Amino acid sequence: MTDVVREAKHVEAATRWWRDAVIYQVYVRSFADGNGDGVGDLLGARSRLAYLAELGVDAVWLTPFYTSPMADFGYDVADYRDVDPIFGTLADARALIDDAHGHGMKIITDVVPNHTSDHHAWFVAALRAGPGSPERERYIFRPGRGEDGDLPPNDWESVFGGPAWTRVAGGEWYLHLFAPEQPDLNWDNPEVHAEFEAILRFWLDIGVDGFRVDVAHGMVKAAGLPDIGSPGQVEMLGTAVLPYFDQDGVHEIHRAWRRVLDSYDGERIGVAEAWAPSQERLARYVRPDELHQAFNFHFLKTPWDAEMLRRVIDESLATVVPVGAPTTWVLSNHDVRRHVTRYGDGETGLRRARAAALLMLALPGSAYVYQGEELGLPEVLDLPEEVCQDPQRLRAPGDGRDGCRVPIPWAHSEPPFGFSPPGIEATWLPVPATWGPLSVESQLGDPDSTLSLYRAALRVRREHPALGDGTLTWRDSPSGTLVFTRDGFACTVNTTGEPVELPRPGELLVASAAVTAEGEVIRLAPDSAAWWSLADA
Ligand code: NOJ
């Protein structure tokens, strides 16, 4: 790379950093325990910033660490301007943000605007004040149906299962699209708008570089709260516009928030967690005057299949072109089964996950890495029933989300593998005894480990002028494979279970599995990917 190109890349990174940033998700509760209570916290996260900087990510997204009774592990916020004692103090948050900046990384925090905790001062006041009061106008209270009002006001179902309404003393019902401990706010009330803009400013003043907006497709409900008319609404999430999700009115809120973000220096960003029914509707969240990015869950949901991946990649890239936004790529997060397991678990799942990482990091746009995916962690499927704590699982028994939230193994000894300080054994979810070889310490010393693969790929991505923002060109390749090029760079992917031979694209940069070459022919291992520097670059 010439000095001019390198310099241009740095200037771009400093200005529109979010267009191709690699953003690492820290699920604070499960990342690192600094104070020895078996629960991850800000002190622990701060102590691991050097690890993240060396991994080579550009930004860190911290899941909610605000004051919360933890009915949904922090996505039920009781005080948006303070830190829950289990995670530390406001001073810890400030120190973490400053240290991250010192390491050259941005910090994104979560904001949860669709609902508060039932312990939030507003909800406590609403219950006390009674029907018809201004305090109840901050939430969505309604009389019930039926003779005695003992039927919910409509047929909406909670995402976590069961009716989306709970009745309170005095007879009214309140809406909660998630757990009953998460009452939905009334975004028709200007006081709610003003409060959230003030919350954004509070954290922007402290120095955060952006927000991940929880349930960014919620907030606005269709006028009159109409019935949906059928049960099984969980199945419709993300596949249809519902009277409570993806309503056009939410975009006005995002426009107002963009004005707040733009009033600060340094490109502060908003990232939509929006489960939109189509790529087109998702692109509406990232129009030039709205948020900067939206999670591309369409990519996450795509099976390990070359044709299907190519289709979703093309759609993802094409739909943001008219709005000028970057695409994002995400394979895992704290709400879904880890992709090693989704892709087949065991050795097959890991092989595919390693290849998927190289595919994702070579695509144009910004990428998200969920803590532990750089270690190749699988979903923990055999957590004993009595340790599972996810409210979704408790309300609607099934898989639940505990298995992707198991603490990170840092050092190779015995559980909890350095997640907590020495001497602490009990962590909020147990770490499998077999995870020693997956620990950071074990993998750092192994050039073939998944951690080494991520570090190598992120280093190349940072340095290679073709990677990050931009476009790609597909090249013809055998069925079950993907080959694309970007200026002076090529990515080859084999999604089949058989080795595949291809013409050698150039010099090998990084590979998820050994690539053998004979003259001008290369042989890609089953379920593998490789990056190449093109000879004519
Ligand atoms: C999405 C968050 O990622 C999830 O963890 C949470 O349960 C819901 N929003 C409700 O806030």
Residues whose N, C-alpha, C, O or C-beta is under 5 A from the ligand:
A	BS01	NOJ	D72 Y75 F178 D214 V215 D335
